[in-house]
Amino acid sequence: LVEISPDCSAMVPRVLVNMIVFLDNHREAEGIFRISGTNRRLKILRTSICQQRIANDPLRPVNPHDVACLLKHFFRDVPGYLLTKECLSDMMTAAGRYNS
């Protein structure tokens, strides 16, 4: 995400970028988006993020399944659409760079 748009930090919450980078560094985890995190750990992680205790941390001591689950919850809870017609051209460009 940062490689595609260096100024994305102005548009994307830092904690979201951290979660994506963390998951990218833990790609080897089996079933990363299939296996759910535990409710207790998710609650602790969500509370820590909401209280901005780990907003700029790289999330090292966290289970990758918990981070993936929290990321899914984030996108599920976003009101409205993330990808609008206005963003389509930029998204297609970004997808082309990623697939190259």
BADO-840057 format. One line per field, with one value per residue (C-alpha): residue in one letter; x, y, z negated. Coordinates in steps of 0.001 Angstrom, whole numbers, plus 524288, in hexadecimal, padded with zeros to 5 digits. Layout:
BEGIN
type <- [a|...]
u <- [X|...]
v <- [Y|...]
w <- [Z|...]
% end
This chain:
BEGIN
type <- [l|v|e|i|s|p|d|c|s|a|m|v|p|r|v|l|v|n|m|i|v|f|l|d|n|h|r|e|a|e|g|i|f|r|i|s|g|t|n|r|r|l|k|i|l|r|t|s|i|c|q|q|r|i|a|n|d|p|l|r|p|v|n|p|h|d|v|a|c|l|l|k|h|f|f|r|d|v|p|g|y|l|l|t|k|e|c|l|s|d|m|m|t|a|a|g|r|y|n|s]
u <- [80000|80AD0|812A2|80723|80424|80E9C|804EF|7FAB3|7FD63|7F515|7E981|7EB74|7EBC9|7F984|7F49B|7EE49|7FB11|80201|7F864|7FA40|80914|80870|80029|80929|8147F|80CD6|80838|80D11|802AD|7F93E|7EB69|7EE39|7E0C8|7D9D0|7DD6A|7D6F4|7DDE1|7D932|7CEE9|7D6E1|7E31B|7DB0F|7D4C0|7E211|7E7B2|7DC01|7DC54|7EAEC|7E90D|7DD63|7E51E|7F056|7F9C6|7FED0|7FAAD|8089F|80E2C|81164|8085A|81357|80E27|800CE|7FB6A|7F9EB|7EC6C|7E7FC|7ED05|7E698|7D9C4|7DA40|7DD3A|7D161|7C908|7CE1D|7CA49|7BD56|7B9E2|7BD64|7B0FD|7AEAA|7B7AE|7C66B|7C826|7C062|7BFC0|7C904|7D359|7D1CE|7DC63|7E654|7E2FB|7E4BE|7F1FC|7F5EF|7F15C|7F93A|8058E|8036B|80135|80D09]
v <- [80000|80976|80562|80882|815A8|81BDC|8260D|81BE8|81E7F|82AB0|8225A|8155E|8143B|810B8|8051D|7FF98|800CB|7FA33|7EEDD|7ECEA|7ED61|7E3FC|7DA51|7DB92|7D7D8|7CC0A|7C668|7B903|7B7E7|7AD2D|7B19D|7BF9C|7C490|7B7A4|7B4BB|7BE15|7C4D3|7C2BC|7CC01|7CF14|7D2D2|7DA56|7E241|7E56A|7E8FD|7F174|7F865|7FAF1|8009E|808E8|80E50|810F9|8092C|801C5|80AAB|80C5F|7FF66|7F4D0|7EB31|7E162|7DA15|7D7CF|7CB55|7CCEC|7C6AA|7D108|7DBF3|7D609|7D476|7E275|7E738|7DFC7|7E5DE|7F35E|7F1EB|7EBAA|7F70C|8020A|80940|80AED|8067D|80656|805FB|8102C|8132B|81E83|81508|80A91|80F9D|810FD|8037F|7FD48|803F6|7FF2B|7F157|7F18C|7F572|7EAC6|7E031|7E42B]
w <- [80000|7FC6F|8086F|81147|80B2B|80288|7FDD3|7F9FA|7EBA0|7ED13|7F16F|7EA7F|7DBAF|7D729|7CF55|7DBA2|7E311|7D788|7D7CF|7E667|7E536|7D9A6|7E163|7ED0D|7E42D|7DF1E|7EC0E|7E816|7DD73|7E13C|7E456|7E09B|7E4C7|7E2BE|7D49B|7CB1D|7C011|7B236|7ACE9|7A0C3|7A86D|7B279|7A7B6|7A1D5|7AF25|7B2C6|7A59D|7A6F0|7B479|7B063|7A4F9|7AE6A|7A635|7B20C|7BD3B|7C1F0|7BD81|7C772|7C045|7BE1B|7B22E|7B863|7BE5F|7CD3D|7CCE5|7C32D|7CBE4|7D7F6|7D0AD|7CBD0|7D991|7DEA9|7D3F1|7D795|7E5D6|7E253|7D945|7E2B2|7E675|7F4EF|7FFCD|7FF60|80E09|81557|823DA|82177|81C3F|826B2|82FC8|824BA|81F74|82CDB|82E12|82097|823A8|8303D|828D9|81ED1|8290C|83131]
% end
